[in-house]
């Protein structure tokens, strides 16, 4: 009798644990959401790239919304941790602005996909867990720092909240631009941000005024403010001129 040819042993992939599968699905989804956005990504694509069936995705996350929410939450936590650490170290306010800028740019550099996901409009809009809410939280922390610095410079601390929004917004938008431009390098971008932000804060006017002539509606508001001032109420930032702010 002729011996039958020996069959090659069948190779089988090691079966993933539930924890490993969940981690794999998150990584695959994170890449797809960064490439195509939430609307452009389907459960079918996630399953296909992970080489599993659709029911596996539903079993772990309940659907696309569920896995997206987990991905966003993880990125929010990572960026929040980086920014909070930069602010919690304390020190001179100028140094804190520098550290915060470097923290954001460092996160973008190390987690490009994550930042792309955060700056997109979230389809699962919530009061928390979005990039805009994160920026608002950071602005609240910066607000207290600015208020203290304003008092030291004899500026009205009640204006700190709006300046905090401006400062944090400037850094955040610069980060979005640098995400694709990647030029100049991270250190130079941070230095430019600090240059504009700090030198701008150092030269704040006690009572800022527009150089152009306001329109009729703005003039009406100015007239009302003047009447209120004449009746004894001081508008924020109008209690006399302050001495020139000190240098660095």
Secondary structure, DSSP 8 states (H G I E B T S, - for coil): -----------------HHHHHHHHHHHHHHHHHHHTTTT--HHHHHHHHTS-HHHHHHHHSSHHHHHHHHHHHHHHHHHHHHHHHHHT---HHHHHHHHHHHHHHHHHH-HHHHHHHTS--SS--SSSSHHHHHHHHHHHHHHHHHHHHHHTT--GGGHHHHHHHHHHHHHHHHHHHHHH--S-HHHHHHHHHHHHHHHHHT--TT---SS---HHHHHHHHHHHHHHHTT---TT-SS--------
